[in-house]
């Protein structure tokens, strides 16, 4: 989808008869899967049976003229169909062939099946997400799936640039597990420093204090005062200059060491006024802070409107493109996701 948003023509090859499995995932609107619609806008659809010799030949012909092929089968599946990188590169040496999988093309786990939650669990992400007295927790978004897509786009762009110099394509190998490991910088810092895995610490930052959610009189808010200057401003704004001079909280290391005591002192004051009142005062003082918005609230915000981060495709509002490039359009209306085999006849005629 990101490649389509950035101007590529994208032909989605789907299973004949049933299509992409996500077409059956809810929620549904007017009988169509929003799950599918949100991640497939702007694509063309052709329905094929890759076990059929004629359909495989069509894929080969498409790949022979394509710049990029993206596939997310388990490692080895495309090669068994005669559609692996080596086979297709013979027809198109300039092809950039991107394989995205759960565990990558190599290693003892490479053939294991994977979904986003499997990778969140396997990578260690779930073990450090949540509160100390609660269970391991899945991140609210399908972060392993989505991050793998973003890394794959970055790899494709790099490979296309390299091809301009070398004249040849390449095989890209991006694994969901690898992408999640790359996001666990704090976990691996803890392992390097102490030789143990970090525990769950809720919403606070592991090494910067105060950097957490805090209870005001009527709601939780976020306050991130990650520098001495900001901590001093925070104390002044709260009318708690005593905290700025308390030796327990002198410097970030001491504040982090004594984080429970500092949080208790801050919340003792914050509970005296409403969240909105404190957020106004903190924002005016230049202290990074936020309400804890739900999706509907942020969707209605003027910042989201100003950034064109809610677009319409097929009559449905959905997140826009976060990549803004000067000189290139960022329209509010986008092409909708295709119905199954919507472009099949035209594609078969084009690639005879």
ROGUNU-307654 format. One line per 3 residues: number of its first residue (from 1); their letters; for each residue x, y, z of N, C-alpha, C. Coordinates in steps of 0.2 Angstrom, whole numbers. Layout:
N
NUM	A	X/Y/Z/X/Y/Z/X/Y/Z | ...
# end
This chain:
352
1	XXX	4/-6/0/0/0/0/4/6/0 | 10/6/4/14/12/4/17/13/-3 | 19/8/-6/22/9/-13/17/12/-17
4	XXX	11/10/-17/6/13/-21/5/20/-19 | 5/22/-13/4/29/-11/10/33/-13 | 16/30/-14/21/34/-17/22/34/-24
7	XXX	17/31/-28/17/32/-35/18/25/-39 | 19/20/-36/20/13/-40/13/11/-42 | 13/7/-48/8/3/-50/8/-3/-46
10	XXX	3/-6/-42/4/-12/-39/-2/-17/-41 | 1/-22/-43/-4/-28/-45/-4/-33/-40 | -9/-34/-36/-10/-39/-31/-12/-46/-34
13	XXX	-8/-51/-33/-10/-57/-35/-14/-61/-29 | -20/-63/-30/-24/-66/-25/-26/-73/-27 | -28/-77/-22/-30/-84/-23/-37/-84/-27
16	XXX	-37/-88/-32/-43/-88/-36/-49/-91/-32 | -54/-88/-32/-60/-90/-28/-61/-87/-22 | -56/-87/-18/-57/-84/-11/-54/-77/-10
19	XXX	-48/-76/-14/-44/-70/-13/-40/-70/-7 | -37/-64/-5/-33/-63/1/-37/-65/7 | -34/-69/11/-38/-71/17/-40/-65/21
22	XXX	-37/-59/21/-40/-54/25/-46/-51/22 | -48/-53/16/-55/-51/14/-61/-54/19 | -59/-59/22/-64/-62/27/-63/-60/34
25	XXX	-59/-55/35/-58/-52/42/-62/-46/43 | -65/-46/49/-69/-40/51/-65/-34/54 | -68/-28/55/-75/-27/54/-77/-26/47
28	XXX	-84/-26/45/-86/-26/39/-91/-20/38 | -91/-17/32/-95/-11/31/-98/-12/24 | -105/-13/24/-108/-14/18/-106/-21/14
31	XXX	-104/-26/19/-102/-32/16/-95/-33/14 | -91/-27/15/-84/-27/13/-79/-27/19 | -74/-30/19/-69/-30/24/-65/-24/25
34	XXX	-66/-20/30/-62/-14/32/-55/-16/33 | -54/-22/36/-47/-24/37/-43/-24/30 | -47/-27/25/-44/-28/18/-43/-21/15
37	XXX	-49/-17/16/-49/-10/12/-43/-5/15 | -42/-6/21/-37/-1/24/-30/-2/22 | -28/-8/20/-21/-10/18/-20/-12/11
40	XXX	-26/-11/7/-25/-13/0/-28/-7/-5 | -28/-1/-3/-31/4/-7/-26/5/-12 | -28/7/-18/-24/9/-24/-21/3/-28
43	XXX	-23/-3/-26/-20/-8/-30/-24/-11/-35 | -22/-15/-40/-26/-19/-44/-26/-26/-42 | -31/-30/-44/-32/-37/-41/-32/-41/-47
46	XXX	-29/-47/-47/-29/-52/-52/-30/-58/-48 | -34/-63/-49/-35/-69/-45/-32/-75/-49 | -27/-78/-46/-24/-84/-50/-23/-90/-45
49	XXX	-22/-95/-48/-20/-102/-45/-13/-103/-46 | -9/-102/-42/-1/-103/-43/1/-110/-44 | -4/-115/-43/-3/-122/-44/-4/-123/-52
52	XXX	-8/-119/-55/-9/-119/-62/-4/-117/-66 | -2/-121/-71/4/-119/-75/3/-113/-79 | -3/-112/-82/-4/-105/-86/-4/-99/-81
55	XXX	-7/-100/-75/-7/-94/-71/0/-93/-68 | 4/-98/-67/11/-97/-65/15/-93/-71 | 14/-95/-77/17/-92/-83/15/-85/-83
58	XXX	9/-83/-81/7/-76/-81/11/-72/-76 | 11/-75/-70/15/-71/-65/23/-70/-68 | 25/-75/-71/32/-75/-74/32/-69/-79
61	XXX	27/-68/-83/27/-63/-88/27/-56/-85 | 22/-56/-79/22/-49/-76/29/-48/-73 | 32/-53/-69/38/-51/-66/44/-49/-71
64	XXX	43/-52/-77/48/-50/-82/48/-43/-84 | 43/-40/-83/42/-32/-84/42/-28/-78 | 42/-31/-72/41/-27/-66/47/-25/-63
67	XXX	47/-19/-59/53/-17/-56/54/-21/-49 | 48/-23/-46/48/-26/-39/43/-31/-39 | 45/-37/-36/40/-42/-33/41/-42/-26
70	XXX	35/-42/-23/34/-43/-15/31/-49/-14 | 33/-54/-10/30/-60/-8/31/-61/0 | 25/-64/3/26/-66/10/24/-73/11
73	XXX	26/-78/7/25/-85/8/30/-87/13 | 29/-93/16/35/-96/20/41/-97/15 | 47/-97/18/53/-98/14/53/-104/10
76	XXX	54/-104/4/54/-110/-1/48/-111/-5 | 43/-108/-3/36/-109/-6/36/-107/-13 | 39/-101/-14/39/-98/-21/44/-102/-25
79	XXX	50/-104/-23/54/-108/-27/51/-115/-29 | 47/-118/-25/44/-124/-26/39/-123/-32 | 36/-117/-33/32/-115/-38/35/-113/-44
82	XXX	42/-113/-44/45/-110/-50/45/-103/-50 | 44/-99/-45/43/-92/-45/48/-89/-40 | 54/-93/-38/59/-90/-33/63/-85/-37
85	XXX	67/-81/-33/71/-76/-36/75/-78/-41 | 79/-84/-40/84/-86/-46/80/-87/-52 | 74/-90/-52/70/-92/-58/68/-85/-61
88	XXX	65/-81/-58/63/-75/-61/68/-70/-63 | 74/-70/-59/79/-66/-61/82/-68/-68 | 81/-74/-70/84/-76/-77/80/-72/-82
91	XXX	73/-71/-81/69/-67/-85/70/-60/-85 | 72/-58/-79/72/-50/-77/78/-49/-72 | 84/-48/-75/90/-47/-70/89/-41/-66
94	XXX	85/-36/-68/84/-30/-64/79/-30/-59 | 76/-36/-58/70/-37/-54/73/-36/-46 | 69/-32/-42/70/-32/-35/65/-36/-32
97	XXX	67/-42/-29/63/-47/-26/63/-47/-19 | 57/-45/-16/57/-44/-8/53/-49/-5 | 56/-53/-1/53/-58/3/52/-56/10
100	XXX	46/-55/13/44/-54/20/41/-60/23 | 44/-62/28/42/-68/32/42/-67/39 | 40/-73/43/40/-72/50/47/-72/53
103	XXX	51/-77/50/58/-78/53/64/-77/48 | 62/-75/42/67/-74/37/69/-81/33 | 73/-80/28/75/-85/23/80/-90/26
106	XXX	83/-89/32/88/-93/34/87/-94/42 | 90/-99/45/90/-100/52/85/-106/53 | 86/-109/60/82/-115/61/75/-114/62
109	XXX	72/-107/63/65/-106/63/62/-103/57 | 66/-104/51/64/-100/45/57/-103/43 | 56/-109/44/50/-113/41/44/-112/46
112	XXX	45/-109/52/39/-109/56/34/-104/54 | 27/-106/55/22/-101/54/22/-95/59 | 20/-89/56/20/-83/61/14/-79/59
115	XXX	11/-76/65/7/-70/65/10/-65/69 | 7/-59/69/9/-53/73/10/-55/80 | 5/-58/83/5/-59/90/10/-65/92
118	XXX	11/-70/87/17/-74/88/24/-71/89 | 25/-66/84/31/-63/84/32/-58/90 | 26/-55/92/27/-51/98/29/-55/104
121	XXX	26/-61/104/28/-65/110/35/-68/109 | 37/-70/103/43/-73/102/49/-68/103 | 48/-62/101/53/-57/101/55/-55/108
124	XXX	51/-56/113/52/-53/119/48/-46/121 | 45/-44/115/41/-38/116/35/-38/121 | 32/-44/121/26/-45/126/29/-45/133
127	XXX	34/-48/134/37/-49/141/38/-43/144 | 40/-37/140/41/-31/144/36/-26/143 | 30/-28/140/24/-23/139/19/-25/144
130	XXX	17/-20/148/12/-21/153/14/-18/160 | 10/-19/165/12/-17/172/15/-23/176 | 19/-22/181/23/-27/184/18/-32/187
133	XXX	12/-30/189/8/-35/193/3/-38/188 | 4/-37/181/-1/-39/176/3/-44/172 | -1/-47/167/2/-52/163/6/-49/157
136	XXX	10/-53/153/13/-50/147/7/-48/142 | 8/-42/139/3/-39/135/5/-38/128 | 0/-39/123/1/-37/116/1/-30/115
139	XXX	5/-27/111/4/-20/109/-2/-19/106 | -6/-14/106/-12/-13/104/-13/-13/96 | -7/-11/93/-7/-12/85/-4/-18/83
142	XXX	-5/-20/77/-1/-26/74/6/-24/72 | 10/-22/77/16/-18/76/21/-22/72 | 21/-29/73/26/-33/69/25/-33/62
145	XXX	18/-34/60/16/-34/54/18/-28/50 | 16/-22/53/16/-16/50/23/-13/50 | 27/-15/55/34/-13/55/38/-17/49
148	XXX	36/-23/48/40/-27/43/38/-24/36 | 32/-21/35/30/-18/29/34/-12/28 | 35/-8/33/39/-2/32/46/-3/31
151	XXX	49/-8/34/56/-10/33/57/-12/26 | 52/-16/24/52/-19/17/52/-13/12 | 48/-8/13/48/-2/8/55/1/8
154	XXX	58/2/14/64/5/14/70/1/11 | 69/-5/11/74/-10/8/73/-9/0 | 67/-9/-2/65/-9/-9/68/-2/-12
157	XXX	67/3/-9/69/10/-11/77/10/-12 | 80/7/-7/87/6/-7/90/2/-13 | 86/-4/-14/88/-8/-19/87/-5/-26
160	XXX	82/-2/-27/80/2/-33/86/7/-34 | 88/11/-29/93/15/-30/100/12/-32 | 101/6/-29/107/3/-30/107/0/-37
163	XXX	101/-2/-40/100/-5/-46/102/1/-52 | 101/7/-50/103/12/-55/110/13/-56 | 114/10/-51/121/10/-52/124/4/-55
166	XXX	121/-2/-52/124/-8/-54/120/-11/-60 | 114/-9/-62/110/-12/-67/107/-19/-65 | 108/-21/-59/105/-27/-57/100/-27/-51
169	XXX	95/-31/-51/91/-31/-45/94/-36/-40 | 90/-37/-35/93/-41/-29/87/-45/-26 | 89/-49/-21/84/-52/-17/84/-49/-10
172	XXX	79/-47/-7/78/-44/-1/75/-49/4 | 77/-49/10/75/-54/15/73/-50/21 | 67/-49/23/65/-45/29/61/-50/33
175	XXX	63/-51/40/59/-55/44/56/-51/50 | 50/-53/51/46/-50/57/50/-50/63 | 52/-56/65/56/-56/71/62/-52/71
178	XXX	66/-51/66/71/-46/66/69/-39/67 | 63/-37/63/61/-30/64/59/-29/71 | 56/-34/75/54/-32/82/60/-32/86
181	XXX	65/-36/85/72/-36/89/75/-29/88 | 74/-26/82/77/-19/81/74/-14/85 | 67/-15/87/64/-10/91/65/-11/98
184	XXX	68/-16/101/69/-18/108/75/-15/111 | 77/-8/109/83/-6/111/84/-5/118 | 78/-3/122/79/-3/129/80/-10/132
187	XXX	76/-15/130/77/-22/132/84/-24/132 | 88/-23/126/94/-25/125/99/-21/129 | 98/-14/130/102/-10/134/102/-13/141
190	XXX	96/-15/144/96/-18/150/100/-25/151 | 99/-29/145/103/-35/145/110/-34/145 | 113/-29/141/120/-28/141/122/-25/148
193	XXX	118/-21/151/121/-18/157/120/-22/163 | 115/-26/164/114/-30/170/114/-38/169 | 114/-40/162/114/-47/161/107/-51/162
196	XXX	102/-47/163/95/-50/164/90/-46/159 | 85/-49/158/79/-46/154/76/-41/158 | 73/-36/155/70/-31/159/63/-34/161
199	XXX	60/-31/167/53/-33/168/48/-28/165 | 42/-29/167/37/-24/165/36/-18/170 | 36/-12/167/36/-6/171/30/-2/170
202	XXX	25/-4/166/20/0/165/21/5/160 | 19/11/161/20/17/156/26/21/157 | 30/20/162/35/24/163/41/22/159
205	XXX	46/27/157/52/26/154/57/22/158 | 61/18/155/65/14/160/71/18/162 | 73/23/159/79/27/161/78/34/162
208	XXX	72/37/160/71/44/161/66/46/165 | 66/50/170/61/52/175/61/59/177 | 55/62/177/48/59/176/46/58/169
211	XXX	43/53/167/42/51/160/37/46/160 | 30/47/161/25/42/163/18/45/163 | 13/41/164/7/43/165/6/45/173
214	XXX	2/50/174/0/53/181/-7/54/182 | -9/53/188/-17/54/189/-18/61/191 | -22/65/187/-25/71/189/-31/70/193
217	XXX	-35/75/194/-41/74/198/-46/70/195 | -47/70/188/-52/67/184/-49/62/179 | -43/62/178/-41/58/172/-33/57/173
220	XXX	-31/52/169/-23/51/168/-21/56/163 | -15/59/164/-11/62/159/-4/60/158 | -1/62/153/6/60/151/10/66/153
223	XXX	16/66/156/21/71/157/28/68/156 | 31/71/152/38/69/150/43/75/151 | 46/75/157/51/80/158/58/77/158
226	XXX	61/76/153/67/72/152/73/76/153 | 73/82/155/79/86/156/79/90/162 | 85/92/165/85/96/171/81/102/170
229	XXX	81/105/165/78/112/164/70/110/164 | 68/105/161/61/103/161/58/101/167 | 63/97/171/61/95/178/60/101/182
232	XXX	64/106/182/64/112/186/57/116/184 | 56/117/177/50/120/175/44/116/178 | 44/110/178/38/106/180/37/107/187
235	XXX	42/107/191/41/108/199/38/115/200 | 41/120/196/38/127/197/31/128/195 | 29/124/189/22/125/187/17/121/191
238	XXX	20/116/195/15/113/200/16/116/207 | 20/121/207/20/124/214/24/120/219 | 29/116/216/32/111/220/40/112/219
241	XXX	42/118/220/49/119/220/53/115/225 | 50/113/230/54/109/235/56/103/232 | 53/100/227/55/94/224/61/95/220
244	XXX	62/101/217/68/102/213/74/103/217 | 73/104/224/79/105/228/80/98/233 | 75/94/232/76/87/236/81/83/233
247	XXX	86/81/238/92/77/236/90/71/233 | 84/68/234/82/62/231/81/62/224 | 80/68/222/78/70/215/83/74/211
250	XXX	89/74/214/94/78/211/97/75/205 | 96/76/199/98/73/193/94/67/191 | 94/65/184/90/60/182/91/53/185
253	XXX	98/52/186/99/45/189/96/44/196 | 96/50/200/93/49/207/85/49/206 | 83/53/201/75/53/201/73/46/198
256	XXX	77/43/194/75/36/192/75/31/197 | 80/32/201/81/27/207/76/28/212 | 73/34/213/68/35/218/61/37/214
259	XXX	60/34/208/54/35/204/48/34/208 | 47/29/212/40/28/215/39/34/220 | 44/37/224/43/42/228/41/49/225
262	XXX	45/50/219/44/56/215/37/56/212 | 35/50/209/28/49/206/22/51/212 | 23/48/218/19/49/223/18/57/225
265	XXX	24/60/225/24/67/226/20/71/221 | 22/70/215/19/73/209/11/72/209 | 9/66/210/2/65/209/-2/68/215
268	XXX	2/68/221/-2/72/227/-4/79/225 | 0/82/221/-2/89/219/-6/89/213 | -5/84/208/-9/84/202/-16/82/203
271	XXX	-17/78/208/-24/76/210/-29/82/213 | -25/88/214/-29/94/216/-33/97/211 | -31/96/204/-35/100/199/-36/95/193
274	XXX	-40/97/189/-42/93/183/-37/92/178 | -37/87/174/-32/85/169/-32/91/164 | -38/94/162/-38/100/157/-34/106/160
277	XXX	-35/107/166/-32/113/170/-24/112/170 | -22/106/172/-15/105/172/-12/105/165 | -15/102/160/-12/102/153/-12/108/150
280	XXX	-16/113/152/-16/120/150/-10/123/153 | -9/122/159/-3/125/163/4/122/160 | 4/116/160/10/113/157/12/114/150
283	XXX	7/115/146/8/117/139/11/124/139 | 8/128/142/10/135/142/17/136/145 | 19/131/149/26/131/152/31/128/147
286	XXX	29/125/142/33/121/137/35/115/139 | 31/111/144/33/105/146/29/99/142 | 33/95/139/29/90/135/24/86/139
289	XXX	18/86/136/13/83/140/7/81/135 | 2/77/138/-3/75/133/-9/72/137 | -15/73/135/-21/69/137/-20/62/134
292	XXX	-23/57/137/-23/50/134/-29/50/129 | -28/51/123/-34/52/118/-36/45/116 | -43/44/115/-45/38/111/-45/40/104
295	XXX	-46/35/100/-45/36/92/-50/41/90 | -56/41/92/-61/46/90/-59/53/91 | -56/54/97/-54/61/99/-48/63/94
298	XXX	-43/59/93/-37/61/89/-39/62/82 | -44/58/80/-47/58/73/-50/65/72 | -53/68/77/-56/75/76/-52/81/77
301	XXX	-45/79/79/-41/85/80/-39/89/74 | -37/95/76/-35/100/70/-28/98/67 | -24/95/71/-17/93/69/-18/87/64
304	XXX	-22/82/65/-23/77/60/-26/80/54 | -31/85/54/-34/88/48/-28/92/44 | -24/95/48/-19/99/45/-14/95/41
307	XXX	-13/89/44/-8/85/41/-11/80/35 | -17/81/34/-21/76/29/-19/69/31 | -20/67/38/-19/61/40/-25/56/40
310	XXX	-31/59/38/-37/55/37/-39/56/30 | -39/51/26/-41/52/19/-47/48/18 | -50/48/12/-56/44/10/-54/40/4
313	XXX	-56/33/5/-55/29/-1/-61/24/-1 | -65/25/-6/-71/21/-7/-76/23/-2 | -76/29/0/-81/32/5/-80/30/12
316	XXX	-74/28/14/-72/26/20/-66/30/23 | -66/33/28/-61/37/31/-56/32/34 | -49/33/32/-44/29/35/-38/33/35
319	XXX	-32/30/39/-26/34/40/-23/36/33 | -20/42/32/-17/44/26/-10/42/26 | -6/45/22/1/43/21/5/48/25
322	XXX	9/45/30/13/49/34/19/52/31 | 21/50/25/27/52/21/25/58/17 | 27/64/18/25/70/15/32/72/11
325	XXX	31/73/4/37/74/0/35/81/-4 | 39/86/-3/38/92/-7/37/91/-14 | 32/94/-17/32/94/-25/27/88/-27
328	XXX	25/84/-22/21/78/-24/14/79/-21 | 9/77/-24/2/78/-22/1/73/-16 | -3/75/-11/-6/72/-5/-13/72/-5
331	XXX	-17/69/-10/-24/70/-11/-28/67/-5 | -34/71/-4/-38/68/2/-42/62/0 | -43/61/-7/-47/56/-10/-42/51/-13
334	XXX	-42/44/-11/-38/39/-13/-42/34/-17 | -38/30/-22/-42/25/-25/-44/19/-20 | -49/16/-20/-51/11/-15/-48/5/-17
337	XXX	-49/0/-12/-46/-7/-13/-50/-10/-18 | -47/-15/-22/-51/-18/-27/-55/-24/-25 | -60/-25/-29/-64/-31/-28/-60/-37/-31
340	XXX	-61/-43/-29/-57/-48/-31/-57/-49/-39 | -51/-49/-42/-50/-50/-49/-53/-44/-53 | -54/-39/-50/-57/-33/-53/-53/-31/-59
343	XXX	-47/-32/-59/-42/-30/-65/-40/-36/-69 | -43/-42/-67/-40/-48/-70/-40/-49/-78 | -46/-47/-81/-46/-47/-88/-41/-43/-91
346	XXX	-41/-37/-89/-36/-32/-92/-29/-34/-91 | -27/-37/-85/-20/-39/-84/-18/-45/-88 | -23/-50/-89/-22/-55/-93/-21/-53/-101
349	XXX	-24/-48/-103/-23/-46/-110/-17/-42/-110 | -15/-38/-105/-9/-34/-106/-3/-39/-106 | -3/-44/-102/3/-48/-101/2/-55/-105
352	X	0/-55/-111/-1/-61/-114/6/-64/-116
# end
